[in-house]
């Protein structure tokens, strides 16, 4: 992989902060060459709002400072920052899909995505549960959501579910799949030869021997025992309230949490600005910002681009670690 991989950059919801964060990155000397997939007029409007230079160039151009290669996906109606319009849902999803296909087919080395507004996409008549789910469908693979900052990695056994549905969603088959994908990605993408995973229980005190719930005894524990017998380095099920203690962080490479708000508040408290969202299990690296569309900040020049910068840096690093495709002597 080239020292400066070429990465797809999708701003996400045009009325949110994604476009202006992309404009800020176009001013930087980054570890990768970016090509944006989105609406050019929105990017230029964001540049004007920030009083920053921006020149949109051809998708295959080598950009200089203030330049951004663009694969155009025009909005149906002009963007009003802070006011998402369902009429633009098709362009938003179309940009994500096109960038993912280019990453899947090797035309770019990885994918970096800004925040989308799911409700607006759904109101636009496009059934949409999230970018992660869309990418999994395009790639035809099972995936795991992992959030990370330089201090901590947290993978999720379940993602965006109402709390009352979480226990039923934690099955032996599903949990084993999450653990296998997480361990494999840490080994192949992050270069950790023997990943050590700390697995949380579902209930307070990890069920306290069945007094506070039996999921640890009937589902989580047996899965861990089975995988440990196959050589996986797994610890748990552990009480969530002590599993993240700073003194213990050097003893594991990632935590697997049973649900969204069990693990992510801790990660964000240890470093929200440099946290990113990684999709494990795809055939290409995908890293996203760890924040929403921030509609109240859009177009005002107040949004912090730190998460997007970290997403680009990590995606470039993961792209450089990918093995080169095998040489085909019969290829033209």
Beta strands, then each sheet from edge to edge (+ up, - down):
strand 1: 6-10
strand 2: 33-38
strand 3: 55-57
strand 4: 67-72
strand 5: 110-113
strand 6: 144-149
strand 7: 152-156
strand 8: 196-200
strand 9: 233-238
strand 10: 254-257
strand 11: 276-280
strand 12: 285-289
sheet 1: 3+ 4+ 2+ 1+ 5+ 12+ 11- 6+ 7- 10- 8- 9-
end
